Amino acid sequence: MHRRRSFVSFPPAILRVPFFFILASGALFTVQTVNGARETYVRLWGATGPYDAAITSAFQGVSGTLNRSLDSWNWRNYAAATFGGLAISARETLVTFSTRTHQPVMTDVRWQDDITINSPGLTGQSGVMTITYRVNGYLTFTGSYSQTPNYNRAFLVSTVNIDGNDADLARYELSDLGVSWGSNFLNADRTIQWGFTFGTPFNIQHALHSETAIDGRNGAGNNAGVEVAAVWKGITVQHQGAPLAGFTASSSNVPSWSIPLPPALPKLLSTTATNEIVFTWPEQADCFLAVSPDMTAWSAFDAIGTLSGMFKTVRVPMTNRQSYFRFEPAP
């Protein structure tokens, strides 16, 4: 999937190890009192228990993985959410023939926030906002058995909700029957026009739900996949039918919702070993490790990584006096 490069994402906390500094992905957030209006959320549901609990936060991005094999199936799922951005990578493969079917593997990911739009002299008046976002990526499906509904597909739903009201709904399903529900809405801008009151917060939520399923009677080698990333492209405002330039759109989590925001990325995990630091992240996250000597100029770290299951590992010798590391989305 395509993701834009971002160099503006700096976290409030830096994990410090000898001679190295690590920047976790995500925007600069101020820790706030938890309430139900602000949240990032990830949950991945395997075909059987034990089911992993949802991962949530009221003030920063979250990510999760599902790396499981059962009988003749494999699942390699990753998801991430930050305020304004969502990502899902779900890969399900039938590796051996089976005479039975199974329930779908599901991934839910969302963010929600309270946003306030205001402009000098307009507090309390009405305006109209235009929200622009898109979901980039693709669905894949290889299979041929259609007698079991919902057990034989790659499926994605995108919903945007404003103050409890449905503002946008798009869905896309691939199966052996072709596009059997909805249509391909990926890789194109989507816009929402919605009324608001200057100075009054409104709650907005964007959620993605994916399902993959392979009928066991398909035969080995069949697969279903959902690889998508939702990106926020900004808000424009009209007042009394005319475009308004001098406005702010902000929340306690995001300084400016009127501009594009960095995409969702996983946490950068690290451990220390003898004379080296070991970085690990989901290979499906579609990002790379960037390094900087001073946090001003960043470049791709050129160490060769190893892949095990769905996780990529890079070992960095502690030879430089000081280095900073963070993720960058793949170009």
Secondary structure, 3 states (H helix, E strand, C coil): CCCCCCCCCCCCCEEEECCEEEECCCCCCCCCCCCCCCEEEEEEECCCCCCCCCEEECCCCEEEEEEEEECCEEEEEEEEEECCEEEEEEEEEECCCCCCCCCCEEEEEEEEEEEEEECCCCCCCEEEEEEEEEEEEEEEEECCCCCCCCCCEEEEEEEEEECCEEEEEEEEEEECCEEEEECCCCCCEEEEEEEEECCCCEEEEEEEEEEEECCHHHCCCCEEEEEEEEEEEEEEEEECCEEECCCEEECCCCCCCCCCCCCCCCCCEEEEECCEEEEEEEHHHCEEEEEECCCCCCEECCCCCEEECCEEEEEEECCCCCEEEEEEECC
